[in-house]
């Protein structure tokens, strides 16, 4: 009853922001993401009667309280499997956690795959995306490879809200995303709390929802045709719309820091000078820059020269979550 899984983080090109059902993690809108290659979490789960209580160690620190209710997700898996043994969980991420870098997506996807296997569950990829969704909405997208769509669904029980790959990683290997690390600090407001606050108070939220279907349609088309400017321009605009709803939340949610704005302007200046690139970001200060492989080295060098950038991480489309044989304990 022990298994280890690895799952990559993902970055939404069309964002998920808001829930219509908090218990089942059902989104108010669909989303499309790119699974990152190599920005990942490795998690080992063991169920055993040797343990008197559940425990989880994340990057060598004991998890006592977590916004994603990791231990609640373990209990959910235990109930599905019909087992009673407590779990020991050890997890390691190779990037800053809770800093707007999709750590919950990577972490909950790896946890879901490892815990389901350790508990003896045999689940399809679709079923795993639906299970991961209940732990962290964006984790559903980290189960699958390449470019992934998470469907909003219509049913109240969530049985039609799942994620699947709409293009494998091999479809567009030249697509790149450079993450600029401006701050590794834990963000002051969690995504989960921020979403609820925005849905309840932002006057722009209804406008955000009215534009999503068109964004999804155009990004799907752009991925299918490998139209970089179409995908990049819609992703950038979609990101700004999401943050606009945060800015107009009461009280306002502002994750940006001065370096965030510096990167945004630097991307626009590069684009105006003839280098195709676009930006996006999730709920946090760190900016992700989309480009093509042929421009990756020069763009990366440019951002590393900026004062506010601590480091960068560059990657292309990555694989889906998978089981591995090397355990963490």
N, C-alpha and C positions, 0 to 999 in steps of 0.2 A: 504493500500500500504506500509506495513511494515513487514519485515521478518528478522530472525536471523539464521545464519548457522555456523556450526563448521566444520573445515577441518584440518586434520593432515598434517604435513610436510611429505616429502618423501626423501629418499636417493637413488640415482641412483647406481645400481650395474654395469650396462653398461651405460656410460655417454652420455649425449646430449651436444655437443659443436659445435656450428655453425649453421647458418640459410641459407637456399637457397632462402627464401623469407622473408624479415624482416617485411613487413607489415602484413602478415598473420601468422607470427611466424611458418613457415614451416621449420622443421629441415633438416640438411644435412644427418642425420643418425637416425635410430631408437634407442630406449633406453628401459631399464628395471629397475624398482625401487622397493623398499620396502616401503610401506606406514607405517610411524611410529605410534605407539600407544601412544597417550597422549601428543605428542609435537605438539601443535595445535594453531590455530587462531580462535577466535570467532568474528563474524562481524554482526552488525545490520545495515540494510539499510531501509530508509524510503523515499519514493517519496511523495512530498506534495506541493501544491501551496502556502503553508505558507513560503516556502524557496525561497529567491530571487536568490540564487546561490548555487552551489554544495559545500559541505564541507566534509572533512574527518579528523577524529581524530584517530591517531594510537598510542596506549600506552600513552594516555593523551597528545600527542603532535600533533599540527595541521600540516597536510601535505601540504606543499606549492609547492614542486617540487619533483617528483619521477621518477626514471629511467623507471619504468614499466608503466607510464602514466595511473594511476588508474582512474582518472576522464575521460580520453579518453575511458577507458573500460566501465565506467558507461554510457557514451554517446552512445557507441555501443549498449548496452543493451536497452537503451531508444529508439533508432531508430528501433530496431527489434520489440519492443513491441508497437511502435506507440504512445508513450506518451511524454508529454512535461514537466512534473513536475520536479523540481530540487530535488536533493537528499541530505540527511544528512546521513553520514556514520560514525560509531564508531567501531573501531577494537582493539582487545586486543590479543597479542601473549604472550605465557608463556615461551618464549625463546628469546635470542638476535636476533634482526632484522638486516639484511644486513651484517652478519658476516660469510657467507658461511654455513649457517644452513638451507637453503631452505625456508627462510621466505617468499619469493615471491610466491613459490608454494602453501604454506599453505594459505597465505593471499589472493591471487587472486582466489583460489578455493573457499574459504569461501565467498568472495565478489560475485563471479559469481552465486553461488547457492542462496545466500540471495537476490541479486538484481534481478535475474530472477524471483524468487517467488514474490517479492514485486511488480514487474512490471506486474505480471499476466501471465507470460509465463509458459507454461506447456511443459517441455522438458524431453526427455529421458536421461539416464546416458551418452550415447554416444554423444548426442547433447551437453550436458553440458561440456564434456571433450573437444569438439571442440571449444566451446565458451570460456572456460577457457584458452585454448591454445593461443587464440588471445591476452589475457592480459599478460600471462607469459607462455612460453612453458612448463616448468616443472609443472605448475599448472594443466595441463591436467591429470597428473598422480595422483594428490592428490584427484581427484574426486572419484577414485575407491579404493577398499579395498585390503589388502594383498600385493601380488606381482603383479606388473602392467607393461604392455608393452605399450609404445607409438609408434605407427607405423609411419614411415617416410611418407608413401604415395607417390604417383607418380603424381597425378593430380595437375595442376597449381592452381586450385581454393581451394585446401586444403580439399576437401570433403572426401578424404580417409586417412587423417591424424588425427587419434583419439587415445585415450587410452582405455584399458580395462583390467580388472583383469584376469591374466592367472592362478592364484592360490589364493583361498580365505585365509584369515588370519588363519582359522582353519586347513589349509592344513599342515602348518609347524610352530606351535606355539612355538617350542623350539628355533627357530632362534632368535638371539639377536643382537642388535647393540648398542654399548656403545659410546656415544659422549663425547669426552674430550674437555672441554671448555678451550682453551688456551688464547683466546682474545675475548671480546665482542664488540670490536671496529668495526665501519663500515669499510668495506674493501675499499682500495684506488681506485680500478678500478672495476666498476660494471661488473657483468657477461655479460650483454648485450654489453657493450663497448669492453670487453675483447674478446668475441667471434668474433666480427667484425674485430678486430685488428689481431687476430690469423688467421682467414680465409684469410685475405688479405696478410699477410706477412710471416707466418711460412713455412719454406721449408719442415717440417715434416707433414704438414696437410694432404696431399694426402695419405701418408703412414698410418696415423690414420684412414682415411676413408676405406682403403682397408682391414683393419683387423676387422671392426665392425661386419659384418655379422657373422663371425665365433664366435666372443665373444657372440653375441646374441644367437646363436644356442646352445653354450655350457652352458650358464647360464639358458636358458629355460630347457635344459635337467637336469641340476643340481637341479633346483627348483622342477621339476616333480619327480625326484628320491630322493629328499632330500639328495643330495650328498654335504655335507658342504664344503669339501675340493675343489671340482670342482667349486662351486659358489664363494667361498672365493678367490681362487687363480686367477680366471679370473677377478673378480672384482678389486682385488689389481693391477694386471697388467694393466687393462684398465684405472684405475685411474692414474697410473704413465705415461702411454702413453699420456693421455690428458694433464697432467701437462708438459710433455716434449714439446708438441706443444706450450704451453704458454711460457716456458723458451726460446724457439727459435723464439718467436714473436719479432718484432722490433717496439718500444723498448720492451725489455723482460718484461713479466708479471710474477712476483714472489710473490705469496701470502704467502709462507712459512715463518715462524719465527724460531728461534733456537729450541723452544719447539716442533715444528712440527717434526723436524728431530729427536729429542729425542724420541718422541712417535713412530715414524716409526721403529727406531732401537729396542725399547723396545718390540714392537710386534714381530719382527723377532727373538729376543732373546727368548721370551716366546715360540714361535713356535718351535724353535730349541731344546728347553728343554722338548718338549713333550706336550705342551698345545696348542691345535688347535685354532688359531685366525689369522685374516687377517685385513688389514686396507684399508680404502678408504677415500676420501675427495672430496669435491666440490671446487668451486672457493673461497677459503678462507683458513685460517691457521688451523682451527679446524679439528682434525682427528677423524674419526669414526672407531671403532674396532668391527669387526664381530666375534661372537663366538656362542656357544650353551649354553642353559640355565644351564646345569650342571657345566659349567666353569665360569658363569657370575659373581658370587660373588667374587671369588678369583682374576679374571682379573680386576674387578672394583676396588678392594682394592689395587691392585698393582699400577694402574694408579693414584689413588688418592694420593699415597705416593710420586709421582714424583713432583719435585719442580715447573715445569712450568704449572701444571694442576690446574686451579682455582676450577673446579668442574666437575662432570660427570653427564650425563643423560643416563639411560639405558631403552631400550624398545624393545618390540617384534613387530610383524606385527600388523598393526592397521586397523580400519574400514575406510570406505569411507566418503566423505563429507555428511552432513545431516542437515536438518532443526531442530531447537530446539525452544521451546516456551518461554525461558527466554531471554528477550531483554536487551541490554546494555543501553538503554535510553527509 
